[in-house]
Amino acid sequence: MRQTSPDIPAPSVLQRRHSEQLGAILPEMHPNEDIPEEEDLMILSDDAGHVYPPPARIAARFYRQTNTRRKSSAASSRRNSMSSTQSHQSSRSLRAGYQSNYVAQHLRRASIIESRKARLADRAVHAEQVRLRAALAKAAPRSSNCEEKALAAQQAREKYLAQVASACAGEVKRAKKIAEDMKERKAAEERRLKQEMEEKLADAERRRFEYKRNTKRSRTVSIPAPADEKVVDEVVVPLDDSTAARRLQGAWRARRRRRLVEDFSSGLGISIDNIGNMTFDDVTALLAEEKVLATTSSILELFQLQSVDASATPDRTIVRTFLSAYLILGHPTTVFSKNGAQEEDLMEKARDLLVAFESSLWKLAPWNRYTPAPTQVESLSQAHNTFVTAFSAWRGQDSSALVETMVASFVELDGIWQTVKDDNDGGVANDYKEGIRNSQVNLLRKIRKLAGPDRADILIKKAIKESRRIKRRRRPATEVTPRAADSPSSSAPPGLSENADPDITAATQLHASQPAVENGDSESMELTKLFSAVPNNRVLVHEIAIDKDYRIEVSPHSDTKDSINRAVCDGMRKGVEQGTGAPWTVAMAQNIRSKLLKLVQEGNSMHRHISEVIDLDMISMQCAHGAFSYNDFFASMANILPKLCAPFRDEQVRVLAEDLRKGSDEVGNMIDLLFRLLHVIDLLSLDYSNYLLMNVAPTLLREASAYEQRQFAQDLEKGVITLQKTKHWWRNASVNVLTEAERRDPESVNRPADRPTSERIYARGLVDLAVATTPLQETDLPETLHLDESRIVRIRGDALRITTIGAILLTAKNLLKREMRSQWKTEAARIWDILLKDGYDSTAESTVSMSDRILSVITQAMPPTTRAQLANTITRFLAQVETGRLADPVMKVLFQRLKSHIFLRVSASSSGERVRAASNASESLATSGLSEFIVQVGGIVDTLGRISEVDRKAHGTWYEHVAREVDGREGEGLPALVS
């Protein structure tokens, strides 16, 4: 609905106003006056409040002569129609009669004027709205699309300018290079022309001087003579000795330089392109030839890169360093173990040196008498010095890792010698001595060459000292011998002799030191075995055969006894508090008395003293009358214990004796002192058992193989064991060895070296059993190796830890671009302790925590992205090791290399092969990425070697029968092998 403008008067007011105006005008108007024209309406609308009518004559003339047609509009559309025309004509005809029609006409005109004004007001409102929208559009910010287009255009412009600048820079650089080359060529040409001019001037001066020396002939008519007469009549001027010698030497030197250049360029064929097309082995053999070294040395002397000293022996170090540049550029992937910044810089220096050298060599020509220009010599010398500096820095870093590897090999050989030097049976020490000595001499020579004599001696001494410190040191016999023990001869039972059975020896001397059982029933015997620190005879003999210095360890039996003693002491505390402590006291005294009497021989003075001090009848009587004193009892024990202990226990016993002498009246403190007393007595009993074991060890060692054979045969006869698992194990090892032999011999040549032997099959089976990723199953363990189950389980764990830590450190070295053969021993030892203590953790939260702990051990600085990548890798490695399935390529390759290395060393049959394998062990492990675990791998190899030696001596007969049965050369003949 249209809104009326506030400036327009109301319709009623307008009607009244126009009525008044019409009243004044109508009498004077012509009867034919019609509706006013549009111009009149506009005038009226412009000034509605002030009407100025024209005079009557002018108005009559104006309205009478107006024939202008009005514009069509919505308000006047009715008057334009035919009916309106007729009505209008009829109304005009009757106007004279009806004056009242004037009022209607003027009203209609007023309504038209009002409609026109309303239309104009709407137009004004619309115009104002358009003006406001235009103002808002003008004040609004510009569109972001335009800004983005402008920014993109600016970036495109900058990019294009950068490309143009780069292209221009490349063109400028290329132009500068061309200009420098042109300048150098022009300078060389100028020098050549200058030298030629100097030679010409010198020749002219020489001829002038010779001409002056000759006698002047008289002036005659110049008549040309024949050519033959000129030759005959030419006067040869004799030269002095110095000039002639100088000319001859110059010609000889020029000829020598020419032949040297030709020999190096054409004869040897050494260039960057030729070296790159040859294989690495061919290049190594070529550069090691004496002819190549001699020719290169002469070329370097020509370019003044090597000093010439006729009295000294030629130093081939500079020559080999120079030739190494060809090897580096031709085969960088083979020479470098990693592609780091130092290696790239060395390659760049080598390229600059060889380009400068070949450019200078190409410029040697007859016109310069094969003599390099001073500028060429200077530039080549600078490039050579730069390369030598970079090469020395790289070799120093690489040689440090090589020195560490060779020192580890030296220590490994020393450990082997320390193991076999006291074994004179069968000449084992003599077999190893010569091979170990030669290998150590070669290693010492190489280490001194790389590290220097002084530093080499320091490194070797420090490494050997550390290796011997880590290994378990054997205490002297005087420190481990209890003071109450007699001499070995008197301590042995009367029936013991050198030919005695080891089981009798062990039963009489070792188990006699343990508490006896009153009743001989089987339950009591089993209970005694459970709580006894001494293992059964068969285990004891086997442990002595594996390790002649074997001693019974304090744990785990000591922990079990401590738990039992703690429970007994708690029961005694409750009994004393309840008033029933007398039976507990008598029983405790009886226990202590029996343990102490086991530590001395019957009839000894100390045996009688202990029996008198701990008199059970007297103690029972005192407890019955309430006269027993624990302080007096503890004081007596404080006097007895120092007389029974071994010297290395003196400090521990002294502390306990002081506390026992002080005593205590409180029940809690008294019970605690009693517990400590029982613990120390158990330790003294263990020391006495180890002392007896040390005395009978030589006898046990001599009879170990025969004793194990008898025990194994008895188990087979009784049906306790069978050889089914041994057959299955041997069959798998045989298949693996045959498969490996076929893979090494694809052409089926069947060489003797590739034929599988029983020793190789046994070594293959032992290594496959000990080095595996999954836990050891009972079905996988042969009957012949059931006594070594704990060792095999421990070796499996060590192999997995070595593989895991090696993969982690190798990944870190690759991410940080470090040398693969460098030894991170500190990090490896810390990660080893973490995995040994906490394992690999099965839950996801603990795995993440374990990866963070391992990552914190690696102290090398690394970017956050590298650290995050390494953490994810560690988590993946730990998860794979925990499941026993190594899927990562790094883990699989390292584990296979470790297994192959151990098999190579275990399968060595002779002492020479073992020494060679031990000498190359450090280099092999360093190449495999396991340089930090030389000691651990050596321990695994040593343990497997001792297991193999003892097992084959004890069960060799059964292995032969199993091998024949597996090969199909013998039927069911196993019952015969028992005998």
QUICORKA-V331432 format. One record per pair of residues at least 24 apart in sequence whose C-alpha atoms are under 7 Angstrom apart, sorted by the first residue. I is the first residue (numbers start at 1). J is the second residue. If there is no record, write none. Layout:
# QUICORKA-V331432
I/J  I/J
This chain:
# QUICORKA-V331432
4/118  4/121  5/121  15/110  28/56  29/56  29/60  30/60  31/96  32/64  33/63  33/64  35/109  37/70  41/113  75/112  210/237  254/369  254/370  257/370  258/370  264/295  268/292  272/326  272/330  275/326  275/330  276/330  276/331  280/331  287/323  293/319  303/372  303/377  305/381  325/350  338/817  338/819  340/817  342/394  346/387  346/390  346/391  349/386  349/387  350/387  352/383  353/380  353/383  353/384  353/387  356/380  399/450  401/821  401/822  403/447  405/922  405/923  406/443  406/447  406/922  407/460  408/922  409/918  409/919  409/921  409/922  410/440  410/443  411/463  411/464  412/918  413/918  413/919  431/911  432/911  435/912  435/915  436/915  439/919  479/646  479/647  479/648  480/646  480/647  480/648  480/691  481/646  481/691  482/644  482/645  482/646  482/688  483/643  483/644  483/645  483/646  484/600  484/643  484/644  485/600  488/695  498/699  502/700  502/703  503/537  506/537  509/692  510/689  510/692  510/693  513/598  513/599  513/685  513/689  515/595  531/557  531/561  533/557  539/787  541/700  541/704  542/704  544/697  544/701  545/701  545/704  545/950  546/946  546/947  546/950  551/690  552/690  562/679  565/675  566/675  569/671  569/675  573/671  582/623  582/624  586/616  586/619  586/620  589/614  590/616  599/685  599/688  631/663  631/664  634/660  634/661  634/663  635/660  635/661  645/684  705/953  705/954  706/954  708/954  709/954  709/955  713/978  716/978  723/783  725/779  725/780  725/781  725/782  725/783  726/782  726/783  727/962  729/765  729/782  730/765  731/966  733/761  733/764  733/765  734/761  737/761  737/764  760/907  763/903  763/906  763/907  764/903  767/903  770/795  770/796  771/795  771/796  771/799  771/899  772/796  773/800  773/884  773/885  774/884  784/955  795/940  801/832  802/933  803/891  803/894  803/895  804/877  804/891  805/831  806/929  806/930  807/890  807/891  808/874  810/929  812/870  815/866  820/929  821/926  821/927  821/929  821/931  823/931  823/932  824/932  825/932  827/857  827/858  828/932  830/857  840/878  840/882  847/875  848/875  851/875  894/928  897/928  902/941  905/941  906/941  906/945
